[in-house]
Amino acid sequence: MLRKNDYDDPYDEFYFGENVIQFFSGPDYDYYIDIIGYEEFYKYLVLACEFYVERRHPEHKEIVEQKLKEIREAYGLE
């Protein structure tokens, strides 16, 4: 399991910066790594939420929309 403080030391060789999100994929988190900003992450989050609401849980639409709004406001996204 990864924890926030695993990658938050700017002097650590694995430090990837602030205000970005790092994605891992593969069984040991070693195969693919990508670092994206909040705006790009939010676009993917919206797509995932749309899939969740439209195909799995339409009854959760209002709460999902509210949470997305809170995220947009918290990170100053449009």
MMTF fields as JSON, N, C-alpha, C and O atoms, coordinates in Angstrom:
{
  "mmtfVersion": "1.0.0",
  "mmtfProducer": "UNKNOWN",
  "numBonds": 311,
  "numAtoms": 312,
  "numGroups": 78,
  "numChains": 1,
  "numModels": 1,
  "chainsPerModel": [1],
  "groupsPerChain": [78],
  "chainIdList": ["A"],
  "bondAtomList": [4, 2, 8, 6, 12, 10, 16, 14, 20, 18, 24, 22, 28, 26, 32, 30, 36, 34, 40, 38, 44, 42, 48, 46, 52, 50, 56, 54, 60, 58, 64, 62, 68, 66, 72, 70, 76, 74, 80, 78, 84, 82, 88, 86, 92, 90, 96, 94, 100, 98, 104, 102, 108, 106, 112, 110, 116, 114, 120, 118, 124, 122, 128, 126, 132, 130, 136, 134, 140, 138, 144, 142, 148, 146, 152, 150, 156, 154, 160, 158, 164, 162, 168, 166, 172, 170, 176, 174, 180, 178, 184, 182, 188, 186, 192, 190, 196, 194, 200, 198, 204, 202, 208, 206, 212, 210, 216, 214, 220, 218, 224, 222, 228, 226, 232, 230, 236, 234, 240, 238, 244, 242, 248, 246, 252, 250, 256, 254, 260, 258, 264, 262, 268, 266, 272, 270, 276, 274, 280, 278, 284, 282, 288, 286, 292, 290, 296, 294, 300, 298, 304, 302, 308, 306],
  "bondOrderList": [1, 1, 1, 1, 1, 1, 1, 1, 1, 1, 1, 1, 1, 1, 1, 1, 1, 1, 1, 1, 1, 1, 1, 1, 1, 1, 1, 1, 1, 1, 1, 1, 1, 1, 1, 1, 1, 1, 1, 1, 1, 1, 1, 1, 1, 1, 1, 1, 1, 1, 1, 1, 1, 1, 1, 1, 1, 1, 1, 1, 1, 1, 1, 1, 1, 1, 1, 1, 1, 1, 1, 1, 1, 1, 1, 1, 1],
  "groupList": [{"groupName": "MET", "atomNameList": ["N", "CA", "C", "O"], "elementList": ["N", "C", "C", "O"], "formalChargeList": [0, 0, 0, 0], "bondAtomList": [1, 0, 2, 1, 3, 2], "bondOrderList": [1, 1, 2], "singleLetterCode": "M", "chemCompType": "L-PEPTIDE LINKING"}, {"groupName": "LEU", "atomNameList": ["N", "CA", "C", "O"], "elementList": ["N", "C", "C", "O"], "formalChargeList": [0, 0, 0, 0], "bondAtomList": [1, 0, 2, 1, 3, 2], "bondOrderList": [1, 1, 2], "singleLetterCode": "L", "chemCompType": "L-PEPTIDE LINKING"}, {"groupName": "ARG", "atomNameList": ["N", "CA", "C", "O"], "elementList": ["N", "C", "C", "O"], "formalChargeList": [0, 0, 0, 0], "bondAtomList": [1, 0, 2, 1, 3, 2], "bondOrderList": [1, 1, 2], "singleLetterCode": "R", "chemCompType": "L-PEPTIDE LINKING"}, {"groupName": "LYS", "atomNameList": ["N", "CA", "C", "O"], "elementList": ["N", "C", "C", "O"], "formalChargeList": [0, 0, 0, 0], "bondAtomList": [1, 0, 2, 1, 3, 2], "bondOrderList": [1, 1, 2], "singleLetterCode": "K", "chemCompType": "L-PEPTIDE LINKING"}, {"groupName": "ASN", "atomNameList": ["N", "CA", "C", "O"], "elementList": ["N", "C", "C", "O"], "formalChargeList": [0, 0, 0, 0], "bondAtomList": [1, 0, 2, 1, 3, 2], "bondOrderList": [1, 1, 2], "singleLetterCode": "N", "chemCompType": "L-PEPTIDE LINKING"}, {"groupName": "ASP", "atomNameList": ["N", "CA", "C", "O"], "elementList": ["N", "C", "C", "O"], "formalChargeList": [0, 0, 0, 0], "bondAtomList": [1, 0, 2, 1, 3, 2], "bondOrderList": [1, 1, 2], "singleLetterCode": "D", "chemCompType": "L-PEPTIDE LINKING"}, {"groupName": "TYR", "atomNameList": ["N", "CA", "C", "O"], "elementList": ["N", "C", "C", "O"], "formalChargeList": [0, 0, 0, 0], "bondAtomList": [1, 0, 2, 1, 3, 2], "bondOrderList": [1, 1, 2], "singleLetterCode": "Y", "chemCompType": "L-PEPTIDE LINKING"}, {"groupName": "PRO", "atomNameList": ["N", "CA", "C", "O"], "elementList": ["N", "C", "C", "O"], "formalChargeList": [0, 0, 0, 0], "bondAtomList": [1, 0, 2, 1, 3, 2], "bondOrderList": [1, 1, 2], "singleLetterCode": "P", "chemCompType": "L-PEPTIDE LINKING"}, {"groupName": "GLU", "atomNameList": ["N", "CA", "C", "O"], "elementList": ["N", "C", "C", "O"], "formalChargeList": [0, 0, 0, 0], "bondAtomList": [1, 0, 2, 1, 3, 2], "bondOrderList": [1, 1, 2], "singleLetterCode": "E", "chemCompType": "L-PEPTIDE LINKING"}, {"groupName": "PHE", "atomNameList": ["N", "CA", "C", "O"], "elementList": ["N", "C", "C", "O"], "formalChargeList": [0, 0, 0, 0], "bondAtomList": [1, 0, 2, 1, 3, 2], "bondOrderList": [1, 1, 2], "singleLetterCode": "F", "chemCompType": "L-PEPTIDE LINKING"}, {"groupName": "GLY", "atomNameList": ["N", "CA", "C", "O"], "elementList": ["N", "C", "C", "O"], "formalChargeList": [0, 0, 0, 0], "bondAtomList": [1, 0, 2, 1, 3, 2], "bondOrderList": [1, 1, 2], "singleLetterCode": "G", "chemCompType": "PEPTIDE LINKING"}, {"groupName": "VAL", "atomNameList": ["N", "CA", "C", "O"], "elementList": ["N", "C", "C", "O"], "formalChargeList": [0, 0, 0, 0], "bondAtomList": [1, 0, 2, 1, 3, 2], "bondOrderList": [1, 1, 2], "singleLetterCode": "V", "chemCompType": "L-PEPTIDE LINKING"}, {"groupName": "ILE", "atomNameList": ["N", "CA", "C", "O"], "elementList": ["N", "C", "C", "O"], "formalChargeList": [0, 0, 0, 0], "bondAtomList": [1, 0, 2, 1, 3, 2], "bondOrderList": [1, 1, 2], "singleLetterCode": "I", "chemCompType": "L-PEPTIDE LINKING"}, {"groupName": "GLN", "atomNameList": ["N", "CA", "C", "O"], "elementList": ["N", "C", "C", "O"], "formalChargeList": [0, 0, 0, 0], "bondAtomList": [1, 0, 2, 1, 3, 2], "bondOrderList": [1, 1, 2], "singleLetterCode": "Q", "chemCompType": "L-PEPTIDE LINKING"}, {"groupName": "SER", "atomNameList": ["N", "CA", "C", "O"], "elementList": ["N", "C", "C", "O"], "formalChargeList": [0, 0, 0, 0], "bondAtomList": [1, 0, 2, 1, 3, 2], "bondOrderList": [1, 1, 2], "singleLetterCode": "S", "chemCompType": "L-PEPTIDE LINKING"}, {"groupName": "ALA", "atomNameList": ["N", "CA", "C", "O"], "elementList": ["N", "C", "C", "O"], "formalChargeList": [0, 0, 0, 0], "bondAtomList": [1, 0, 2, 1, 3, 2], "bondOrderList": [1, 1, 2], "singleLetterCode": "A", "chemCompType": "L-PEPTIDE LINKING"}, {"groupName": "CYS", "atomNameList": ["N", "CA", "C", "O"], "elementList": ["N", "C", "C", "O"], "formalChargeList": [0, 0, 0, 0], "bondAtomList": [1, 0, 2, 1, 3, 2], "bondOrderList": [1, 1, 2], "singleLetterCode": "C", "chemCompType": "L-PEPTIDE LINKING"}, {"groupName": "HIS", "atomNameList": ["N", "CA", "C", "O"], "elementList": ["N", "C", "C", "O"], "formalChargeList": [0, 0, 0, 0], "bondAtomList": [1, 0, 2, 1, 3, 2], "bondOrderList": [1, 1, 2], "singleLetterCode": "H", "chemCompType": "L-PEPTIDE LINKING"}],
  "groupTypeList": [0, 1, 2, 3, 4, 5, 6, 5, 5, 7, 6, 5, 8, 9, 6, 9, 10, 8, 4, 11, 12, 13, 9, 9, 14, 10, 7, 5, 6, 5, 6, 6, 12, 5, 12, 12, 10, 6, 8, 8, 9, 6, 3, 6, 1, 11, 1, 15, 16, 8, 9, 6, 11, 8, 2, 2, 17, 7, 8, 17, 3, 8, 12, 11, 8, 13, 3, 1, 3, 8, 12, 2, 8, 15, 6, 10, 1, 8],
  "groupIdList": [1, 2, 3, 4, 5, 6, 7, 8, 9, 10, 11, 12, 13, 14, 15, 16, 17, 18, 19, 20, 21, 22, 23, 24, 25, 26, 27, 28, 29, 30, 31, 32, 33, 34, 35, 36, 37, 38, 39, 40, 41, 42, 43, 44, 45, 46, 47, 48, 49, 50, 51, 52, 53, 54, 55, 56, 57, 58, 59, 60, 61, 62, 63, 64, 65, 66, 67, 68, 69, 70, 71, 72, 73, 74, 75, 76, 77, 78],
  "secStructList": [7, 7, 7, 4, 4, 4, 1, 7, 7, 6, 6, 1, 6, 6, 7, 7, 7, 1, 1, 3, 3, 3, 3, 3, 3, 1, 6, 6, 1, 7, 1, 3, 3, 3, 3, 3, 3, 2, 2, 2, 2, 2, 2, 2, 2, 2, 2, 2, 2, 2, 2, 0, 0, 0, 0, 0, 7, 4, 4, 4, 2, 2, 2, 2, 2, 2, 2, 2, 2, 2, 2, 2, 2, 2, 2, 6, 7, 7],
  "xCoordList": [0.842, 0.0, 0.887, 1.88, 0.509, 1.243, 0.625, -0.593, 1.459, 0.987, 1.475, 2.441, 0.785, 1.126, 2.599, 3.269, 3.098, 4.474, 5.52, 6.717, 5.097, 6.058, 6.777, 7.897, 6.166, 6.731, 6.698, 6.633, 6.741, 6.61, 7.909, 7.871, 9.028, 10.313, 10.996, 11.399, 11.134, 11.723, 13.163, 13.664, 13.827, 15.204, 15.287, 16.373, 14.131, 14.072, 14.142, 13.562, 14.837, 14.979, 13.65, 13.541, 12.646, 11.349, 10.334, 9.185, 10.737, 9.831, 9.389, 10.222, 8.086, 7.585, 6.924, 6.359, 6.97, 6.471, 5.195, 4.588, 4.806, 3.579, 2.47, 2.729, 1.238, 0.052, -0.071, -0.55, 0.353, 0.201, -0.219, -0.142, -0.658, -1.097, -0.273, -0.075, 0.203, 0.994, 0.175, -0.328, 0.05, -0.656, 0.352, 1.378, 0.051, 0.842, -0.053, -1.254, 0.506, -0.231, 0.752, 1.94, 0.249, 1.095, 1.082, 0.746, 1.438, 1.336, 2.219, 1.849, 3.353, 4.253, 4.411, 5.365, 3.507, 3.556, 4.804, 5.215, 5.406, 6.641, 6.484, 7.353, 5.423, 5.31, 5.075, 5.801, 4.077, 3.731, 3.523, 2.825, 4.123, 3.956, 3.669, 4.341, 2.671, 2.346, 2.014, 1.38, 2.433, 2.171, 1.344, 1.73, 0.203, -0.679, -1.099, -1.012, -1.552, -2.034, -3.488, -4.147, -3.973, -5.337, -6.378, -7.383, -6.152, -7.142, -7.317, -8.441, -6.209, -6.3, -6.916, -7.733, -6.524, -7.1, -8.613, -9.364, -9.05, -10.479, -11.262, -12.376, -10.695, -11.372, -11.617, -12.699, -10.617, -10.774, -11.753, -12.517, -11.72, -12.638, -14.082, -14.956, -14.335, -15.687, -16.154, -17.29, -15.295, -15.663, -15.991, -16.968, -15.191, -15.443, -16.753, -17.506, -17.024, -18.265, -19.477, -20.509, -19.36, -20.461, -20.763, -21.929, -19.743, -19.929, -20.615, -21.567, -20.133, -20.68, -22.166, -22.973, -22.518, -23.912, -24.798, -25.871, -24.365, -25.209, -25.398, -26.476, -24.374, -24.455, -24.606, -25.009, -24.29, -24.311, -25.285, -26.105, -25.186, -25.948, -26.576, -26.129, -27.601, -28.252, -28.834, -29.019, -29.118, -29.679, -28.661, -29.041, -27.4, -26.357, -25.984, -25.003, -26.752, -26.401, -26.2, -25.206, -27.125, -27.031, -25.789, -25.096, -25.511, -24.35, -23.047, -22.098, -22.993, -21.793, -21.574, -20.452, -22.636, -22.512, -22.066, -21.255, -22.59, -22.203, -20.725, -20.016, -20.266, -18.858, -17.926, -16.861, -18.324, -17.519, -17.434, -16.381, -18.541, -18.555, -17.603, -16.862, -17.632, -16.744, -15.276, -14.437, -14.977, -13.6, -13.176, -12.073, -14.066, -13.766, -13.453, -12.473, -14.284, -14.1, -12.833, -12.106, -12.568, -11.403, -10.087, -9.114, -10.06, -8.821, -8.844, -7.932, -9.88, -9.952, -10.032, -9.416, -10.789, -10.919, -12.187, -13.133, -12.211, -13.405, -14.128, -15.155],
  "yCoordList": [-1.182, 0.0, 1.245, 1.323, 2.201, 3.467, 4.464, 4.504, 5.251, 6.286, 7.637, 7.728, 8.683, 10.03, 10.351, 10.902, 10.015, 10.387, 9.506, 9.72, 8.52, 7.698, 8.497, 8.147, 9.548, 10.293, 11.804, 12.551, 12.276, 13.72, 14.418, 15.587, 13.751, 14.356, 14.863, 14.055, 16.194, 16.734, 16.282, 16.408, 15.766, 15.303, 13.81, 13.269, 13.155, 11.729, 11.558, 12.355, 10.541, 10.331, 10.039, 10.215, 9.603, 9.276, 10.414, 10.254, 11.554, 12.7, 13.187, 13.361, 13.41, 13.815, 15.181, 15.574, 15.916, 17.28, 17.447, 16.482, 18.707, 19.038, 19.34, 19.656, 19.24, 19.585, 18.77, 19.273, 17.534, 16.601, 15.248, 15.008, 14.385, 13.051, 12.053, 12.214, 11.025, 9.995, 8.711, 8.23, 8.164, 6.909, 5.79, 5.96, 4.648, 3.439, 2.377, 2.353, 1.507, 0.324, -0.819, -0.614, -1.991, -3.175, -3.808, -3.148, -5.056, -5.773, -5.212, -5.291, -4.661, -4.126, -2.614, -2.055, -1.96, -0.508, -0.074, 1.08, -0.944, -0.618, -0.516, 0.047, -1.033, -1.109, 0.241, 0.622, 0.957, 2.238, 3.277, 3.032, 4.417, 5.529, 6.77, 7.029, 7.532, 8.777, 9.817, 9.505, 11.036, 12.135, 13.173, 13.642, 13.523, 14.503, 15.549, 15.325, 16.686, 17.754, 17.531, 16.614, 18.388, 18.254, 18.414, 17.702, 19.344, 19.558, 18.316, 17.917, 17.713, 16.502, 15.356, 14.598, 15.229, 14.196, 14.368, 13.394, 15.621, 15.881, 15.431, 14.924, 15.608, 15.155, 13.651, 13.188, 12.889, 11.438, 11.064, 10.108, 11.821, 11.569, 11.765, 10.974, 12.819, 13.071, 11.907, 11.452, 11.425, 10.281, 9.053, 8.356, 8.789, 7.639, 7.812, 6.853, 9.024, 9.288, 9.15, 8.625, 9.617, 9.466, 7.993, 7.598, 7.188, 5.746, 5.151, 4.382, 5.507, 5.002, 5.321, 4.453, 6.573, 7.004, 6.428, 5.896, 6.526, 6.11, 4.601, 4.132, 3.848, 2.4, 1.568, 0.407, 2.141, 1.337, 1.864, 1.113, 3.15, 3.685, 5.034, 6.057, 5.055, 6.334, 7.012, 8.229, 6.228, 6.795, 7.652, 8.383, 7.578, 8.361, 9.637, 10.297, 9.981, 11.108, 12.415, 13.109, 12.752, 14.032, 14.111, 15.129, 13.055, 13.091, 13.126, 13.799, 12.414, 12.424, 13.822, 14.33, 14.439, 15.798, 16.779, 17.667, 16.621, 17.498, 17.323, 18.306, 16.093, 15.832, 16.364, 16.902, 16.215, 16.769, 18.29, 18.88, 18.913, 20.368, 20.776, 21.75, 20.029, 20.323, 20.189, 20.995, 19.177, 18.98, 20.13, 20.658, 20.518, 21.65, 22.904, 23.597, 23.189, 24.396, 24.318, 25.305, 23.166, 23.009, 23.198, 23.703, 22.793, 22.877, 23.988, 24.087, 24.822, 25.951, 25.534, 26.158, 24.482, 23.964, 24.485, 24.863, 24.507, 24.964, 23.822, 24.027],
  "zCoordList": [0.0, 0.0, 0.0, 0.724, -0.818, -0.885, 0.076, 0.253, 0.681, 1.592, 1.091, 0.333, 1.53, 1.089, 1.339, 0.465, 2.506, 2.836, 2.16, 2.355, 1.37, 0.637, -0.45, -0.825, -0.958, -2.088, -1.877, -2.853, -0.628, -0.414, -0.002, 0.382, -0.069, 0.278, -0.995, -1.832, -1.16, -2.389, -2.63, -3.748, -1.619, -1.778, -2.096, -2.305, -2.131, -2.459, -3.972, -4.708, -4.443, -5.889, -6.577, -7.791, -5.839, -6.427, -6.314, -6.725, -5.766, -5.621, -6.998, -7.887, -7.185, -8.5, -8.499, -9.52, -7.411, -7.388, -6.593, -6.131, -6.448, -5.733, -6.726, -7.888, -6.258, -7.043, -8.32, -9.336, -8.274, -9.382, -8.819, -7.614, -9.699, -9.315, -10.104, -11.308, -9.427, -10.102, -10.159, -9.143, -11.374, -11.585, -11.765, -12.424, -11.172, -11.352, -11.961, -11.693, -12.767, -13.192, -13.34, -13.584, -13.191, -13.207, -11.835, -10.851, -11.753, -10.482, -9.372, -8.2, -9.705, -8.681, -8.781, -8.24, -9.453, -9.651, -10.407, -10.287, -11.165, -11.87, -13.38, -14.045, -13.928, -15.383, -16.037, -16.954, -15.578, -16.199, -15.113, -14.129, -15.297, -14.366, -15.195, -16.193, -14.781, -15.466, -14.415, -13.408, -14.639, -13.718, -14.462, -15.532, -13.88, -14.51, -13.485, -12.277, -13.984, -13.124, -12.731, -13.22, -11.84, -11.345, -12.448, -12.455, -13.384, -14.444, -15.309, -15.615, -15.698, -16.516, -15.716, -16.241, -14.441, -13.588, -13.479, -13.534, -13.322, -13.165, -14.397, -14.267, -15.583, -16.806, -16.769, -17.129, -16.335, -16.231, -15.119, -15.248, -14.041, -12.936, -13.377, -13.021, -14.15, -14.662, -15.529, -15.394, -16.409, -17.255, -16.412, -16.685, -15.403, -14.532, -13.771, -13.6, -13.319, -12.594, -13.506, -13.09, -14.741, -15.697, -15.936, -15.954, -16.116, -16.298, -15.071, -15.199, -13.893, -12.633, -12.514, -12.179, -12.791, -12.644, -13.746, -13.461, -14.989, -16.111, -16.195, -16.559, -15.866, -16.087, -14.828, -14.894, -13.7, -12.475, -11.414, -10.886, -11.112, -9.984, -10.299, -9.779, -11.137, -11.446, -10.207, -10.187, -9.191, -7.959, -7.198, -6.283, -7.552, -6.889, -7.648, -7.306, -8.661, -9.532, -8.761, -8.975, -7.877, -7.169, -6.282, -6.273, -5.547, -4.653, -5.448, -5.048, -6.558, -7.4, -7.972, -7.963, -8.466, -9.002, -7.921, -8.183, -6.711, -5.608, -5.265, -5.05, -5.214, -4.888, -5.978, -5.677, -7.236, -8.33, -8.217, -8.456, -7.854, -7.674, -6.542, -6.668, -5.446, -4.319, -4.726, -4.323, -5.518, -5.987, -6.894, -6.761, -7.826, -8.729, -7.929, -8.202, -6.945, -6.147, -5.293, -5.172, -4.708, -3.833, -4.583, -4.022, -5.85, -6.628, -7.673, -8.493, -7.647, -8.571, -10.02, -10.884, -10.295, -11.66, -12.305, -11.613, -13.624, -14.347, -14.987, -15.635]
}
